[in-house]
Amino acid sequence: MQVLVFNCGSSSLKFELVELDASGRNRNRPSARGIFQEIGPRAKAMMTDRDGKSVEAISPVPDHVSAALRAIEWLNSTVGELAPDAIAHRIVHGGEHVIEPTLVNETVIRNLEEASRFAPLHNPPALATIRAVGQKFAGLPMVVVADTAFHQTLPDYARAYAIPRDLAKRHGIRRFGFHGLGHAWMMERYAEIRGLPATSLKLITLQLGAGCSATAISNGRSVDTSMGLTPLEGLMMATRSGDLDPAIFSYLAASEGLTPAQVEYILYHQSGFLGVSGLSSDMRELESAEHANQNAALAIEMFCYRVRKYLGAYFAALGGADAIIFGGGIGEHSANVRAGVCSGLERLGVMLDSERNREATGREARISADGSPVEIHVIPLDEELYMARAAAILLSNREPRNANRSD
């Protein structure tokens, strides 16, 4: 089965033509894939064919739809006439209704448009891409996989905010959680590695990249996660503040004469690593500068400390953990951050092996010491394979469940 996968970010688009083997779980052969970054006047495109040959270019790509159409054009040129069996799309916010992999129809589109109020940077370009690709492949089944779906299992006490209940209900305010594809992938892959059912495990998964989140998983279900109504809550991130006193919002608005939109822009785009360091939003640059730049060092220390606090909280929420799993660009490539996050947690059974940690750059590895009560793993994310699997499973069901509940 061939699944054409589109993964839209706020200013990026990844794509991959995944050919699944007979099991429907693994790639049958190397994929043709690519990414458009910094979509706009000087977008960066990198595409790799099935033979591993890559091409890179910088050129104007005005929007996500243009990027998707160029991806299709390139795939046609490199693999022949493109004829996938299905198309899978990532959507950041599924809202109240899209709570599992779902076949796209007009009702689904409307539900996702409604959820866009909570993800105005992410949902609209993804929806535009879904519409354009749907027109290009009329009649082909399209599946949408929401980043919020994995967290639908949050118990009420973890999903609710302590605001008046009628106000929360009227506006649909609750904790949704994000990065669900990544957290679900880490859970499933760890279970495969260990040869254990996911339903038997207690895990803490850390997706650490430009966006960062932590999730507590018990018996195969997300029971708490660091992001909330929007992707702003939780861990400190590349340009996002993460947790902060909500009164800061109104204080800045009044003191600086800013509109709510302007304050929100600061918290989303000028805070986090960039705001604290005054140097960069890229952890690699901060690590290169930390010995000479106190603010860069402070940003790294703050980041590791805040992740460590969430680890402690989730150990308490789970009553212990079998494993901690690192994924995402920082989680997969920064041995220093992994060491900083795990530092001081030995009494919780977290024992890092320094040599294994140094060697586990961008690859799957166990980095805990022999005899560590809690295993520590690096598991690179593979959201595209996760989405292809989800599409294959959904389409193989004769009577797929209706994920668009109206309650």
C-alpha angles and dihedrals in degrees: 000000000000119000122186106212127200120190112187123197125182092270103006141063126202122191136182137176101220120195109197124208124235092279091058090226107086138044113266091208139348114303132233105237146156150168137225112206131189091013108211138067094341105028118172116224126189121178130179125195127213092271092057095253111145133202126192131193143167114214141131113290105171100196147349093272091057089049092051093048091049089050090053091047091051093047090052089053096048105036100027124245105359111237111162121176092225143355125229125199130192116222120188099213121034094174121204097322113042097067101148137019103306138188110246118247135144093276091054091049091053092049091051091047088054090051090052090085087074095044106032094158096049114028100053096056091044091051091049088052092049091053095047095046090045090057091048092052101031113189095015114125113253123197125199120207115195124212089217095055098084090058096055086101094067108129116242093255090057098042100046126086119219095247127112108300095225090052092049092048094046093055100031092243114168140114111283102168126212142218087060094150091055095046092046090049092052090049095048095043093049090051089051092049093050095040090233133124112258087229090069097055140089109204140172110207122195121198103190119178136099084322116037135198141159127212133194111215125192124180093346094310133106106241099171137004136181101235118074138178088346135013090260098081124085130021125032108262142189095283102350123093099219116197116011139150104282090220087070087073096060092036092057092045092053098038097044098034091241131155119236089254091054093050090047090051090055092050093047102037111018104039135068117052091349096049096046097042098037083210115077146340090221115097091208091061092046092052090050091052103036097098092054100031119060094195092053089051090048092052091054093045092049091049095051091044093052093048089048091053090054090049090055092047092050093048085058093045092050097037089238133334138245095210147359114218126199121204139154129065096300095034092052099041111029113080089174093058092046090051091047092050094050095042114119096012096105092112088060089056096260107139117169123203105222096205094047089047092053092049096047098085113150094337139096111267147142108242101177121108120257108273095022107150089217118048118223119205140177110217116176112224121249105183093160093059089044091055093045090052091048091052092048092050093047094048093046091060113093092208106027116198117258106246094183099086118178098207 
